[in-house]
Amino acid sequence: MFMKVTPWEVSGDIDYEKLIKEFGTEKITDKLLSRIKKHTGELHPYLRRKIVFSHRDLNWVLDEYEKGNKFFLYTGRSPSGPVHIGHLTTWMFTKWLQDKFDVDLWFQFPDEEKFLFKEKLTFEDTANYLKENMLDVIALGFNPKKTKFLIDTKHAGLMYKEACRIAKKITFSTVKAAFGFDNSYNIGQIFYTAMQAVPAILPSAMAGKNIPCLIPYAIDQDPHFRVARDALPKIGYYKPAAIHSVFLPPLTGPGGKMSSSEANAAVCTTDSPEEVRRKVMKYAFSGGRETVEEHRKKGGNPDVDVSY
């Protein structure tokens, strides 16, 4: 069974059990769900349905929280196109965490990432997408008193010194092993993961004390934070904890993940109701059986029916 999962490409039939083993994460157990529920009063549907399924050091974060050492949340969006409903999965869960635990959120917009990784993308393009993406994030209703936006090119003065401290502890062999880089990659791509690690320590650096960090993200981003978790203790900070979600598949089939670069396979927040209907009716992969008779006998297969 073919499967490819990197921060920049997800394709094939995704085996999440295999990813847990390959990435070295931990499955969210019923015992851990009960512990979360003790603090939240209820479980988010994503937790109940195992859409959020894996973690790193979540028990430690809860240990610290129970001692009165609140964590902060960190997530983000690299502006390279319109927001689609796959992005909303992580952000809606992040908002729930913010509301239930009453914690700060640092939301990073790394507008240089896709500029570095997409040859034809310009900073003018990312600036246009940035504005629209920020409006989508704001519309989700995060607590404005507890939410801070970081735009990498705008806040480089705040971030760059910490990024250099992190980069000093990451070898080229480490990023090659984590991301599969070869000699064709530019040096900005090699450095970028240090910038992505900065929000995991920035509140601690500003406060002058260590504060636990919890990062919700789709599991394809895990290589960045595996590298960060190795580097950050070397400069005196906690390893960031993580909680992982599965991928929302494209409309066209259950493999891979939804991407705004494939316009007809994604439902975007900028789509009109008519456009959403057109995409679903024309392109959405159905869980229907091979014949009408078989479909009547067995019904549809919701495991592969994307619309369902």
C-alpha positions as CSV (number, residue, x, y, z in Angstrom):
1,M,0.0,0.0,0.0
2,F,1.5,3.3,-1.1
3,M,1.6,6.2,1.4
4,K,3.6,9.4,1.4
5,V,3.3,11.9,4.2
6,T,5.6,15.0,4.4
7,P,4.9,18.6,5.5
8,W,4.5,19.4,1.8
9,E,2.9,16.3,0.2
10,V,0.3,13.8,1.4
11,S,-0.7,11.0,-1.0
12,G,-1.8,7.4,-1.1
13,D,-3.8,5.4,1.3
14,I,-3.1,6.8,4.8
15,D,-2.5,4.2,7.5
16,Y,-2.6,6.1,10.8
17,E,-1.5,3.2,12.9
18,K,1.6,2.9,10.7
19,L,2.2,6.7,11.1
20,I,2.0,6.4,14.9
21,K,4.8,3.8,14.7
22,E,6.9,5.6,12.1
23,F,6.7,9.0,13.8
24,G,7.0,7.6,17.3
25,T,3.9,9.3,18.6
26,E,1.3,7.9,21.1
27,K,-2.2,6.9,20.5
28,I,-4.9,8.9,22.5
29,T,-6.2,6.2,24.8
30,D,-9.6,6.0,26.6
31,K,-7.7,6.7,29.9
32,L,-6.3,9.9,28.4
33,L,-9.7,10.9,27.1
34,S,-11.2,10.5,30.6
35,R,-8.4,12.7,32.0
36,I,-9.2,15.4,29.4
37,K,-12.9,15.2,30.1
38,K,-12.2,15.8,33.8
39,H,-11.1,19.3,32.9
40,T,-13.4,20.0,29.9
41,G,-16.6,18.5,31.2
42,E,-17.2,17.0,27.7
43,L,-15.2,15.6,24.9
44,H,-15.0,17.4,21.6
45,P,-16.6,15.3,18.8
46,Y,-13.2,15.1,17.1
47,L,-11.8,13.3,20.2
48,R,-14.8,11.0,20.4
49,R,-14.6,10.1,16.7
50,K,-10.8,9.7,16.8
51,I,-10.3,12.5,14.2
52,V,-7.8,13.8,16.8
53,F,-6.0,10.5,17.5
54,S,-2.4,10.9,18.5
55,H,-0.2,13.0,20.7
56,R,3.2,13.8,22.2
57,D,3.5,14.5,25.9
58,L,-0.1,15.4,26.4
59,N,-0.1,13.7,29.8
60,W,2.8,15.9,30.9
61,V,0.9,19.1,29.8
62,L,-2.0,18.0,31.9
63,D,0.3,17.3,34.8
64,E,1.6,20.8,34.6
65,Y,-1.9,22.3,34.2
66,E,-3.0,20.5,37.3
67,K,-0.1,22.0,39.2
68,G,-1.3,25.5,38.1
69,N,1.3,25.9,35.3
70,K,-1.0,26.7,32.4
71,F,0.1,25.8,28.9
72,F,-0.3,28.0,25.8
73,L,-1.5,26.9,22.4
74,Y,0.3,27.3,19.1
75,T,-0.9,26.6,15.6
76,G,-0.7,28.3,12.3
77,R,-1.4,28.7,8.6
78,S,1.1,29.3,5.7
79,P,-0.7,31.6,3.3
80,S,-0.5,30.2,-0.2
81,G,-4.1,29.9,-1.2
82,P,-7.7,30.1,0.1
83,V,-8.6,28.4,3.4
84,H,-10.5,25.1,2.9
85,I,-12.5,23.0,5.4
86,G,-9.6,20.8,6.0
87,H,-7.7,23.7,7.7
88,L,-10.8,24.4,9.8
89,T,-10.6,21.0,11.4
90,T,-7.5,21.8,13.4
91,W,-8.5,25.4,14.1
92,M,-12.0,24.5,15.4
93,F,-10.4,22.0,17.8
94,T,-7.8,24.6,18.8
95,K,-10.6,27.1,19.7
96,W,-12.3,24.4,21.8
97,L,-9.1,23.9,23.7
98,Q,-8.7,27.6,24.2
99,D,-12.2,27.9,25.5
100,K,-12.1,24.9,27.8
101,F,-8.7,25.5,29.3
102,D,-8.9,29.3,29.2
103,V,-5.4,29.6,27.7
104,D,-3.5,31.9,25.3
105,L,-3.1,31.1,21.6
106,W,-0.2,32.1,19.4
107,F,-1.2,31.8,15.8
108,Q,1.7,31.9,13.3
109,F,1.4,33.0,9.7
110,P,4.7,31.9,8.2
111,D,4.3,33.8,4.9
112,E,7.9,33.0,3.9
113,E,7.4,29.2,3.9
114,K,5.5,28.6,0.7
115,F,7.5,31.5,-0.9
116,L,10.6,29.4,-0.3
117,F,9.0,26.1,-1.3
118,K,6.9,27.2,-4.4
119,E,9.1,28.5,-7.2
120,K,6.4,30.7,-8.8
121,L,4.9,32.1,-5.6
122,T,5.7,35.7,-4.8
123,F,5.5,37.8,-1.6
124,E,2.8,39.8,-3.3
125,D,0.8,36.5,-3.6
126,T,1.3,35.6,0.0
127,A,0.4,39.1,1.2
128,N,-3.0,38.8,-0.6
129,Y,-3.7,35.3,0.8
130,L,-2.5,36.4,4.2
131,K,-5.3,39.0,4.5
132,E,-8.0,36.6,3.5
133,N,-6.6,33.8,5.7
134,M,-6.5,36.0,8.7
135,L,-10.2,37.0,8.2
136,D,-11.1,33.3,8.2
137,V,-9.2,32.7,11.4
138,I,-10.8,35.7,13.1
139,A,-14.3,34.5,12.0
140,L,-13.9,31.3,14.0
141,G,-14.2,33.3,17.2
142,F,-11.0,32.9,19.1
143,N,-10.8,34.9,22.3
144,P,-9.3,38.2,21.1
145,K,-7.8,39.0,24.5
146,K,-6.0,35.7,24.5
147,T,-5.0,35.3,20.9
148,K,-1.9,36.7,19.2
149,F,-1.0,36.7,15.6
150,L,2.6,36.3,14.4
151,I,3.5,37.1,10.8
152,D,7.0,35.9,10.1
153,T,8.1,38.7,7.7
154,K,6.4,41.4,9.8
155,H,7.6,40.1,13.2
156,A,11.0,38.9,12.1
157,G,12.7,41.3,14.5
158,L,10.9,39.6,17.4
159,M,11.5,36.0,16.1
160,Y,14.9,36.0,14.3
161,K,17.2,35.9,17.3
162,E,15.3,33.0,18.8
163,A,15.3,31.3,15.4
164,C,19.1,31.6,15.2
165,R,19.5,30.1,18.7
166,I,17.4,27.1,17.5
167,A,19.1,26.8,14.2
168,K,22.5,26.6,15.9
169,K,21.4,23.4,17.5
170,I,20.0,21.7,14.3
171,T,22.5,20.1,12.0
172,F,22.1,19.8,8.2
173,S,22.2,16.0,8.6
174,T,19.2,16.3,11.0
175,V,17.0,18.2,8.5
176,K,18.1,15.9,5.7
177,A,17.0,12.9,7.6
178,A,13.7,14.5,8.8
179,F,12.6,16.0,5.5
180,G,14.6,14.2,2.8
181,F,16.4,17.3,1.6
182,D,19.1,17.0,-1.0
183,N,21.5,19.4,-2.8
184,S,18.7,20.8,-4.9
185,Y,17.0,22.5,-1.9
186,N,17.6,26.2,-1.2
187,I,19.1,27.3,2.0
188,G,15.9,29.1,3.0
189,Q,14.1,25.8,3.0
190,I,16.8,24.3,5.2
191,F,16.5,27.2,7.7
192,Y,12.7,27.4,7.7
193,T,12.0,24.8,10.4
194,A,13.9,27.0,13.0
195,M,11.4,29.8,12.3
196,Q,8.4,27.4,12.7
197,A,9.8,26.4,16.1
198,V,10.0,29.9,17.4
199,P,6.3,30.3,18.6
200,A,6.8,27.2,20.7
201,I,9.2,29.1,22.9
202,L,8.5,32.8,22.3
203,P,6.1,33.3,25.2
204,S,8.6,31.6,27.5
205,A,11.4,33.8,26.2
206,M,9.3,36.9,26.7
207,A,8.2,35.9,30.2
208,G,11.7,34.8,31.3
209,K,10.4,31.5,32.5
210,N,9.4,28.2,30.9
211,I,5.8,27.8,29.9
212,P,4.4,24.5,28.5
213,C,3.3,24.6,24.9
214,L,0.7,22.4,23.2
215,I,0.5,22.4,19.4
216,P,-2.5,21.0,17.6
217,Y,-1.7,20.1,14.0
218,A,-2.4,17.6,11.2
219,I,0.2,14.8,11.6
220,D,2.0,15.7,8.3
221,Q,3.6,18.6,10.1
222,D,5.1,16.3,12.7
223,P,8.7,16.3,11.2
224,H,9.1,20.0,11.9
225,F,8.2,19.5,15.6
226,R,10.3,16.4,16.0
227,V,13.3,18.5,15.0
228,A,12.1,21.3,17.3
229,R,11.6,18.9,20.3
230,D,15.2,17.7,19.9
231,A,16.6,21.3,19.6
232,L,14.7,23.3,22.2
233,P,15.9,21.6,25.4
234,K,19.5,22.3,24.2
235,I,18.8,26.1,24.6
236,G,16.9,25.7,27.9
237,Y,13.3,25.3,26.9
238,Y,10.6,22.6,27.4
239,K,9.8,20.3,24.5
240,P,6.5,21.4,23.0
241,A,3.7,18.9,23.4
242,A,1.5,18.0,20.4
243,I,-1.9,16.7,19.5
244,H,-2.5,15.3,16.0
245,S,-5.5,15.1,13.7
246,V,-6.2,13.0,10.7
247,F,-6.4,14.5,7.2
248,L,-9.7,15.6,5.7
249,P,-9.6,13.8,2.3
250,P,-10.2,15.6,-1.0
251,L,-13.6,15.5,-2.5
252,T,-12.3,13.3,-5.3
253,G,-11.5,10.3,-3.1
254,P,-10.5,9.0,0.4
255,G,-6.7,9.0,-0.2
256,G,-4.4,11.9,0.5
257,K,-5.6,15.2,2.0
258,M,-7.6,18.2,0.8
259,S,-5.5,20.9,-0.8
260,S,-6.5,24.4,-2.1
261,S,-4.1,23.9,-5.0
262,E,-6.7,21.4,-6.4
263,A,-9.6,23.7,-6.8
264,N,-12.3,21.1,-7.6
265,A,-11.2,18.7,-4.8
266,A,-11.5,21.3,-2.0
267,V,-14.3,23.2,-0.4
268,C,-13.0,26.6,0.3
269,T,-14.4,29.3,2.7
270,T,-14.4,31.7,-0.3
271,D,-16.7,29.4,-2.4
272,S,-20.3,30.5,-2.9
273,P,-23.1,28.1,-1.9
274,E,-23.7,27.4,-5.6
275,E,-20.0,26.6,-6.1
276,V,-19.9,24.2,-3.1
277,R,-23.0,22.4,-4.5
278,R,-21.4,22.1,-7.9
279,K,-18.2,20.7,-6.5
280,V,-20.0,18.1,-4.3
281,M,-22.4,17.0,-7.0
282,K,-19.8,16.8,-9.7
283,Y,-16.6,15.7,-8.0
284,A,-17.4,14.2,-4.6
285,F,-16.4,10.5,-4.3
286,S,-19.4,8.4,-3.3
287,G,-19.6,5.4,-1.0
288,G,-22.0,3.7,-3.4
289,R,-21.6,0.1,-4.3
290,E,-20.6,-1.2,-7.8
291,T,-24.2,-2.1,-8.8
292,V,-27.6,-0.7,-7.9
293,E,-28.6,-4.2,-6.6
294,E,-25.6,-4.4,-4.3
295,H,-26.2,-0.8,-3.1
296,R,-29.9,-1.6,-2.2
297,K,-28.8,-4.7,-0.4
298,K,-25.8,-3.4,1.6
299,G,-26.3,0.4,1.5
300,G,-23.5,2.9,1.1
301,N,-20.0,2.7,2.6
302,P,-19.6,5.7,4.8
303,D,-15.9,4.9,5.5
304,V,-15.1,6.0,1.9
305,D,-18.0,8.4,1.1
306,V,-16.2,11.8,1.3
307,S,-19.4,13.8,1.5
308,Y,-20.6,11.7,4.5
